[in-house]
């Protein structure tokens, strides 16, 4: 018997895909640079500049890393402390 995930069911209409123009793929080196910047308290826009990526892409990666418990939330959040 097939299992159907009802959260994946969609109406038969055109869908809008948010951030379709962004790149959410990451190399290990890029991820390590983001993690290091995050742990150092660097503002996410500055982390993005370091790795030549869009700040929104970095923000999504950080949210994913926190959700996966690979990094912790920090005082100052996205703005950092330094």
N, C-alpha and C positions, 0 to 999 in steps of 0.2 A: 504494500500500500504506500502511495506517495504521500509525503508530508508537505503541506503547503504553508508557507510563511505568509500570513495575511497582511503583514506589514509591507510586503513587497508587491502586493496586488495594487494595480493602478487602474484608474478609469481609462476608457478608450478615448483619450484626448491628448493633445500635444502637451508635453511636459517642459518645464523650464528647468534647466540644470544650473544651479548656482556655481559660480566660480569656474565655469567650463574653460575659461581662458587662462587659468592658473595651472601651474605645474606642482603637483603634490608628491612627486617621486623624489627620493633622497638617496644620496650615496652615504656610505658609512662615515666617510670623512666629513661630509656636510653635517650629518647628524651629530657627530662628535663636537664639531665647532659650535653648533647651536647649544648643545648641552653644556659645554664649557662656558660659553657666554652667559647662559642662564644662571649657572651656578656662581659666576663671578658678579652677578647683579647688573649685567649690561642691559640697557633698554633694547627692546626687540627690534626697533628700527636700526639701531647700531649693529646688532647681530646680523640683520639682513644686509646691511652695507658691507660688512666683513666678508660675507660669502656671495655677494652679488646676486641676491634673491629679493623677491618682493616681500615686504613686511607682513602682508596677509598670509603668504605661504608659510613664513616662519611662525606666525601666531597659530595657524592650524596645526603645524607640527608640534608646537609646545603643548597645545591642548591635547593632542593625541598622546604625547609622552607622559603627561600628567595622568591622563585616563588609564594608561597602561602601567602606571606606577613606576615608570623608568626615571622620572624626576619628580620633585616635590614642588608644591606651590611655594611662593616666596613672598616675603614682605616687600611691598612695592609693586607686586604683580608684574604686568607687562612693562611697566615703567622702570623697574629695577631700583637700585639704590645707589648706583655709582656712575 
